[in-house]
Amino acid sequence: MTQYIHAPMINVNEEDATLVEWFKQPDDMIHVGELLCVLETTKSTFELNAEASGYFHPRANMHRRQKAT
């Protein structure tokens, strides 16, 4: 079953984040809690950890989460 990686909304005023570094390669096995990547906004840098275990299969087409109104 596919599990998508979603970056949490840190600040309601922040819409964009830059992917600074990936720690996993395609087809790597990942486990809950493992560090996947580092994201950076204009105000902070934070780590994103895996919420599920499985194999990492990055997608070329990233989807942007829509801001709730």
N, C-alpha and C positions, 0 to 999 in steps of 0.2 A: 504494500500500500504506500502511496506517495505521501510524504509529509513535506509541506512547504516551509521554508525558513522566512520568518517575518521579523523585521527589526521593530522593536517597540518604539512607540512615540515617546520621546524623552521630554519634549517641551512642545506645547501646542503651537508655539510660534515657529518651530523648526519644521520645515517641509523636506529639506534635502540633507542627505548624509553621503559622505564619500567613503568608499571601501578602501581602507588603507592597506590591509594585508589579509590574505587567505592563509589559513594554517592547514588546510586539507587539499588533497589532490583528487581529481575525478576518480571514482571507483574506490576510494579509501573507505574503510569501515569506520563509522563514528559511533560513539556511545553517549548516552545521556550525560549532560554536564560538560562534555569536552569543548574546548575553545575552538570555534570555527573561524572567526574573523574579528578584525578590529574596524570599527566604524568611527567616522569623525564628523561632527557638525561644526558650525561656527563657534559654538560655545563649549563643546566638550568632546572627549574621545571615550568610547566605551567598547567593551568586549561583548561579543555575541556567542552564547553557548548553545549547544545542541539540546533540543527539547525532547528528542526521540533518538533511538538507536537505529542504525541501518547503514546502507551504502550511500555515499555522497555522489549525486549525479547533477552537476550544475546545468542550468538551462541557459541557452544563449539569449533568449528573449525574456528580460526581466519585466515584471509587471509592477506598476507604481500603484500603491494603495491610495485610494481616494480619501480625501479629508472629509470627515463628517461635518455636516452643516446644521 
